[in-house]
Amino acid sequence: MPTKKITKRWLYNSFLVILVFLSAIIIAFSLAIRSYYYNSVLTVMKNTAAVQNANLINYSEDNTVDFSASVRKMVEDFNEKNHMELMAIDKSGKVIITSSGFSPSAQIQMSDYLSALTSPSREAYDFGSLNGESVLSYTLLAPNVDDSNLSALRYVVSLTAVKRQIYILIAAAGIVGAAIIFFVILSSSYFINSIINPIDEVRKVALQISKGDFSAHLNKITDDEIGELCDSINAMALELQENEKMKNDFISSVSHELRTPLTAIKGWAETLMDDSVDRDTTKKGIGVIIKESERLSGMVEELLDFSRLQSGRLKLTLAKLDLVAELSDAVLMFTERAKQEQISLIYDEPIDILPIMGDANRLRQVFVNILDNALKYSDAGDTVTILVQKYDNKAVITIKDTGIGIAAQDLPKIKTRFYKANATRRGSGIGLAVADEIVAMHNGTLELNSQEGIGTAVLITLPLA
């Protein structure tokens, strides 16, 4: 499922980054704490050594005291013996006395003493072990005193308590890090669920829509991007539902439109098969067959044009032509029909030529379609007016009728494919969509203004050559 992939992606990307970042912080904190405590211990040792070294200088300058005896007493009475051990080392490198009162039973390794002998600062320190215990040792060479066997004073501090404190602080840091990770996991789980659950709902509804259930609907939970996605999917489902309804209405309408002329053709063909039919009836029947055949041909051509538009295969053959001439030819085609239907067709042909770059056949198709609609949605006694005007290097053709008009709720969708505002009038519902596309391909516009019960005005604007 997609949700599992999102969770894994979060674990690999976000959680691992947080884990590595916290681990790096804890490691850096541990190193800093260790350095801080060890440096603090070393600083105390150096300060103590400086005091003792000052005492040695005083002893060497005081002729009334025995230097060796004073050193022994200083070591034995060392004030910090409870915290660190003080060792006196002779010039042969042996420990001659310690503050604990116990001399080492064997020669011990004193790398800090050896380093101090060669160090310009006459001091050195080292981390090591003594009797299995971690210690920090610091050696400061003694001042040169004649007839003295003292070489250096060495200070040794156990690090057991210090390490224990360091481990406690590191453990505390680890606990804090674990608490942070737990909080991140808890909050992120809630956050991920707040995303995954709605996405899962979106997936289920999208699956229903893909199977043709356009009534599926998402409940908007949040006002964020997921909420906007829910709104978009709901709008898409509603649009698909409306398109499905329009498609079904279109199929029903086209079926009806095809059945009517086919019924007429079949009926008259059967009638004409009878040898007793007179010449006038035969002539009338043939006329009906020709008229209905032309109607069928027009419908098929309209469907083919729509198919070409949808697939992008409709191409224009552009040439310089007179727009007025093409419009006049289209008006002439409907003059007789308007008389028969008792509709006034008013057209004052302009004297001026309006040259444009266009496809003559396609533009005539647009005019025929608009005029056919104007007559189709008008009744006896209505008027259809065609007006041609020129504005700012553009030709504006207005075809206005006083027919039944278009309802306000239908007007925004009237140019949508398959949409029919009035199911009582013949037509497929794609003629106006095809006309709008053809005008757009000529870099023009097709606009409709209509009021129900008053009439409709179609404005076609095309750029002049």
C-alpha positions in Angstrom: 0.0 0.0 0.0 1.1 3.6 -0.6 0.9 4.4 3.1 3.6 1.9 3.9 5.9 3.5 1.4 5.3 6.9 3.0 6.1 5.6 6.5 9.2 3.9 5.2 10.3 7.1 3.4 9.8 9.0 6.6 11.7 6.5 8.7 14.6 6.5 6.2 14.7 10.2 5.6 13.5 12.1 8.7 13.8 9.7 11.6 17.3 8.5 10.6 18.5 12.1 10.2 17.1 13.0 13.7 18.7 9.8 15.2 22.1 10.6 13.6 21.9 14.2 14.7 21.0 13.4 18.3 23.7 10.7 18.4 26.3 13.2 17.2 25.1 15.7 19.8 25.4 13.1 22.6 28.8 12.0 21.4 30.0 15.6 21.3 28.5 16.3 24.7 30.2 13.2 26.1 33.6 14.3 24.8 33.1 17.8 26.1 32.1 16.6 29.5 35.1 14.2 29.7 37.5 17.0 28.6 35.9 19.4 31.0 36.3 17.1 34.1 39.8 15.9 33.2 41.0 19.5 32.5 39.4 20.5 35.8 41.3 17.8 37.7 44.5 18.6 35.9 44.1 22.4 36.7 43.7 21.5 40.4 46.8 19.3 40.3 48.8 22.1 38.6 47.7 24.7 41.1 48.6 22.4 44.0 52.0 21.6 42.4 52.7 25.3 42.0 52.1 25.8 45.8 54.4 22.9 46.7 57.1 24.0 44.3 57.0 27.5 45.9 57.6 25.7 49.2 60.6 23.9 47.8 62.1 27.2 46.6 61.6 28.6 50.1 63.3 25.6 51.7 66.2 25.9 49.3 66.8 29.5 50.2 66.5 29.1 54.0 69.9 28.0 55.3 68.4 27.3 58.8 66.5 24.3 57.7 67.5 20.9 56.4 66.1 20.7 52.8 65.7 17.0 52.7 64.0 16.8 56.0 61.7 19.7 55.0 60.8 17.9 51.8 60.0 14.7 53.7 57.8 16.6 56.2 56.0 18.4 53.3 55.2 15.1 51.6 54.1 13.4 54.8 51.9 16.4 55.9 50.5 16.9 52.4 47.1 18.6 52.9 45.4 17.0 49.8 46.4 13.5 50.6 42.8 12.4 50.8 42.2 13.4 47.2 45.6 12.8 45.5 48.9 11.2 46.3 52.2 13.1 46.3 55.4 11.3 45.4 59.0 12.5 45.8 61.3 11.2 43.1 65.1 11.1 43.3 67.5 11.8 40.6 67.8 8.1 39.8 64.1 8.0 39.0 63.0 6.1 42.1 60.1 7.1 44.4 61.7 7.8 47.8 58.6 8.9 49.7 54.8 9.2 49.2 52.1 11.1 51.1 50.4 7.8 51.8 53.4 6.6 53.7 53.7 3.5 51.6 56.6 3.2 49.1 55.9 1.3 45.9 57.0 -2.3 46.2 58.4 -2.3 42.7 59.6 0.1 40.1 56.5 1.7 38.5 56.1 3.1 35.0 56.2 6.9 35.1 55.9 8.1 31.6 54.9 11.6 32.7 58.2 11.9 34.7 60.2 10.8 31.7 58.4 13.3 29.5 58.9 16.1 32.1 62.7 15.5 32.0 62.8 16.5 28.3 60.0 19.1 28.4 61.0 22.8 28.1 58.2 23.6 30.6 59.7 21.0 33.1 56.2 19.4 33.5 54.1 16.6 32.0 51.0 14.6 32.6 49.7 11.2 31.6 46.6 9.0 31.9 47.3 5.5 33.0 46.5 2.9 35.6 47.8 2.1 39.0 46.9 -1.2 40.7 44.2 -1.7 38.1 42.7 1.8 38.7 42.5 4.6 36.2 44.6 7.5 37.4 45.9 10.9 36.1 49.5 11.6 37.0 51.3 15.0 36.8 55.0 15.6 37.3 56.7 18.9 38.0 60.5 18.9 38.2 61.9 20.3 41.4 64.2 23.4 41.5 67.9 22.7 41.4 69.3 22.6 44.9 72.9 21.8 45.6 73.5 18.6 47.5 69.9 17.6 47.0 68.9 14.2 45.6 65.3 15.4 44.8 64.4 15.4 41.1 60.7 16.0 40.9 57.3 15.9 42.7 54.7 13.6 41.1 51.0 13.9 41.8 48.6 11.0 41.2 44.7 11.3 41.3 42.3 8.5 41.0 39.7 9.0 38.1 37.2 6.5 39.4 34.9 9.1 40.9 35.4 11.4 38.0 34.5 8.7 35.5 31.5 7.8 37.5 30.2 11.4 37.3 31.0 11.5 33.6 29.0 8.2 33.0 26.1 9.6 35.0 26.0 12.8 32.9 26.4 10.8 29.6 23.6 8.4 30.8 21.4 11.5 31.5 22.2 12.9 28.1 21.2 9.5 26.6 18.0 9.4 28.5 17.2 13.0 27.3 18.0 11.9 23.7 15.8 8.8 24.1 13.0 11.0 25.4 13.4 13.3 22.5 13.3 10.4 20.0 10.3 9.0 21.8 8.5 12.4 21.6 9.5 12.7 17.9 8.2 9.2 17.1 5.0 9.9 19.1 4.3 13.3 17.5 5.4 12.1 14.0 3.1 9.0 14.3 0.2 11.4 14.9 1.4 13.6 12.1 1.9 10.7 9.7 -1.5 9.2 10.6 -3.1 12.7 10.0 -1.7 12.4 6.5 -1.9 8.7 5.8 -5.5 8.3 6.9 -6.8 11.1 4.6 -4.6 9.9 1.8 -6.0 6.4 2.2 -9.5 7.8 2.0 -8.5 9.7 -1.1 -7.1 6.5 -2.6 -10.4 4.6 -1.9 -12.6 7.3 -3.4 -10.2 7.7 -6.4 -10.5 4.0 -7.0 -14.3 4.2 -6.9 -14.2 7.1 -9.3 -11.9 5.1 -11.6 -14.5 2.3 -11.7 -17.2 4.8 -12.8 -18.8 5.6 -9.4 -18.8 9.4 -9.8 -21.1 9.8 -6.8 -18.2 9.0 -4.5 -17.5 12.0 -2.2 -14.7 12.9 0.3 -15.4 14.6 3.6 -13.0 17.5 4.1 -11.2 17.0 7.4 -8.6 19.8 7.4 -8.1 23.1 5.7 -4.5 22.4 4.5 -3.3 21.0 1.2 -5.0 17.6 1.9 -8.3 19.5 2.4 -7.7 21.3 -0.9 -7.0 17.9 -2.6 -10.3 16.6 -1.2 -12.1 19.7 -2.7 -10.3 19.1 -6.0 -11.3 15.4 -6.1 -14.9 16.2 -5.2 -15.0 18.9 -7.9 -13.5 16.4 -10.4 -16.0 13.8 -9.4 -18.9 16.2 -9.8 -17.5 17.4 -13.1 -17.2 13.8 -14.3 -20.7 13.1 -13.1 -22.0 16.0 -15.0 -20.0 15.0 -18.1 -21.3 11.5 -17.8 -24.9 12.8 -17.6 -24.2 15.1 -20.6 -22.7 12.2 -22.5 -25.7 10.0 -21.9 -28.0 12.8 -22.8 -25.9 13.4 -25.9 -26.2 9.7 -26.9 -29.9 9.8 -26.3 -30.3 13.0 -28.3 -28.1 11.8 -31.2 -30.0 8.5 -31.2 -33.2 10.4 -31.4 -31.9 12.8 -34.0 -30.7 9.8 -36.1 -33.8 7.8 -35.6 -36.2 10.6 -36.8 -34.7 11.0 -40.3 -34.0 7.3 -40.7 -37.7 6.6 -39.9 -38.8 9.2 -42.4 -36.4 7.8 -45.1 -37.5 4.2 -44.4 -41.2 5.2 -44.4 -41.0 7.0 -47.7 -38.9 4.3 -49.2 -41.5 1.7 -48.3 -44.2 4.0 -49.7 -42.4 4.5 -53.0 -42.0 0.8 -53.4 -45.8 0.7 -54.1 -46.4 0.9 -57.8 -49.7 2.7 -57.3 -48.1 5.8 -55.9 -48.7 8.8 -58.2 -46.0 11.1 -59.5 -46.6 14.0 -57.1 -46.4 11.7 -54.1 -43.2 10.2 -55.5 -41.7 13.6 -56.0 -42.6 14.7 -52.5 -41.2 11.4 -51.0 -37.9 11.8 -52.8 -37.7 15.4 -51.6 -38.2 14.2 -48.0 -35.6 11.5 -48.5 -33.0 14.0 -49.9 -33.7 16.5 -47.1 -33.4 13.9 -44.3 -30.3 12.5 -46.0 -28.7 15.9 -46.0 -29.7 16.3 -42.3 -28.1 12.9 -41.5 -25.0 13.9 -43.5 -24.7 17.2 -41.6 -25.0 15.4 -38.2 -22.3 12.9 -39.2 -20.0 15.6 -40.4 -20.6 17.5 -37.1 -19.6 14.4 -35.2 -16.5 13.9 -37.3 -15.5 17.5 -36.8 -15.9 17.1 -33.1 -13.8 13.9 -33.1 -11.1 15.7 -35.1 -11.1 18.6 -32.6 -10.8 16.3 -29.7 -7.8 14.4 -31.3 -6.2 17.6 -32.6 -6.6 16.4 -36.2 -8.7 19.3 -37.3 -6.5 21.6 -39.5 -7.3 24.9 -41.1 -6.5 25.8 -44.6 -5.8 29.5 -44.3 -6.2 31.9 -47.2 -7.1 35.6 -47.6 -10.9 35.8 -48.0 -13.8 38.2 -47.7 -15.6 37.6 -44.5 -18.8 39.3 -45.7 -19.0 37.0 -48.8 -18.8 33.9 -46.6 -21.4 35.2 -44.2 -23.8 36.3 -47.0 -23.6 32.7 -48.5 -24.5 31.2 -45.1 -27.4 33.7 -44.7 -28.7 32.9 -48.2 -28.8 29.2 -47.2 -31.4 29.9 -44.5 -33.5 32.5 -46.3 -36.0 30.0 -47.6 -36.2 28.1 -44.3 -36.9 31.3 -42.4 -39.8 32.0 -44.7 -41.2 28.6 -44.3 -41.0 28.8 -40.5 -42.4 32.4 -40.6 -39.3 33.9 -38.9 -38.1 37.3 -40.1 -34.4 37.1 -41.2 -32.9 40.6 -41.3 -29.5 41.1 -42.9 -28.1 44.3 -44.4 -25.1 43.2 -46.3 -22.2 45.6 -45.9 -20.7 47.2 -49.0 -17.2 47.2 -47.7 -15.0 44.1 -48.0 -13.7 42.7 -44.7 -10.5 40.7 -45.5 -9.3 38.1 -43.1 -6.9 35.1 -43.0 -9.1 32.1 -42.5 -10.5 28.8 -43.7 -13.6 29.6 -45.8 -15.3 26.2 -45.2 -14.8 26.2 -41.5 -16.0 29.8 -41.1 -19.1 29.1 -43.2 -19.6 26.1 -40.9 -19.6 28.4 -37.8 -22.1 30.8 -39.4 -24.3 28.0 -40.5 -24.3 26.5 -37.0 -25.1 29.8 -35.3 -27.9 30.6 -37.8 -29.3 27.1 -37.5 -29.4 27.5 -33.7 -31.0 31.0 -34.0 -33.8 29.5 -36.2 -34.1 26.3 -34.2 -34.7 28.2 -30.9 -37.1 30.7 -32.4 -40.8 30.4 -33.1 -43.1 31.7 -35.8 -43.2 35.5 -35.6 -39.7 35.9 -34.1 -36.9 37.8 -35.7 -33.2 36.9 -36.4 -30.9 39.8 -37.1 -27.4 39.6 -38.5 -25.2 42.6 -38.1 -21.6 43.1 -39.3 -19.4 45.9 -37.8 -15.7 46.9 -37.8 -13.9 47.9 -34.6 -10.2 48.5 -34.1 -9.0 46.3 -37.0 -11.5 43.6 -35.9 -14.7 42.3 -37.5 -17.6 41.8 -35.1 -20.6 39.7 -36.4 -23.7 39.7 -34.2 -26.4 37.2 -34.8 -29.4 38.0 -32.6 -32.7 36.3 -32.2 -35.9 37.0 -30.2 -36.4 33.3 -29.5 -36.8 31.4 -26.2 -33.4 32.4 -24.9 -31.2 30.5 -22.4 -31.7 30.1 -18.7 -29.2 31.9 -16.5 -28.0 28.6 -14.9 -27.4 27.1 -18.4 -25.5 30.0 -19.9 -22.1 29.3 -18.4 -22.2 25.7 -19.7 -23.7 26.4 -23.1 -20.4 26.0 -25.0 -19.5 22.8 -23.1 -19.4 19.7 -25.3 -22.6 17.5 -25.2 -24.5 20.1 -23.2 -28.0 20.9 -24.3 -29.9 23.6 -22.5 -33.2 22.7 -24.0 -34.0 19.0 -24.6 -37.2 19.8 -26.5 -35.4 21.2 -29.5 -33.4 19.0 -32.0 -29.7 19.0 -32.0 -26.7 17.0 -30.7 -25.3 19.6 -28.2 -21.8 19.7 -29.8 -22.3 22.2 -32.7 -21.7 25.3 -30.5 -18.6 23.7 -29.0 -17.2 23.0 -32.5 -18.0 26.5 -33.6 -16.2 28.0 -30.5 -13.1 25.9 -31.2 -13.0 26.9 -34.9 -13.3 30.6 -34.0 -10.6 30.2 -31.4 -8.3 28.6 -34.0 -8.8 31.8 -36.0 -7.6 33.8 -33.0 -11.1 35.1 -32.5 -13.7 34.9 -29.8 -17.3 33.6 -29.6 -19.5 35.1 -26.8 -23.2 34.6 -25.9 -25.6 36.9 -24.2 -29.0 35.6 -23.5 -32.1 36.1 -21.4 -34.7 33.4 -21.0 -37.9 34.4 -22.9 -36.3 37.4 -24.5 -33.7 36.0 -26.9 -30.0 35.3 -27.6 -27.2 37.3 -29.1 -24.0 35.6 -30.4 -21.0 37.9 -31.0 -18.2 36.5 -33.2 -15.0 38.6 -33.2 -12.3 37.9 -35.8 -9.1 39.8 -36.5 -8.9 41.5 -39.9 -5.9 40.7 -42.3 
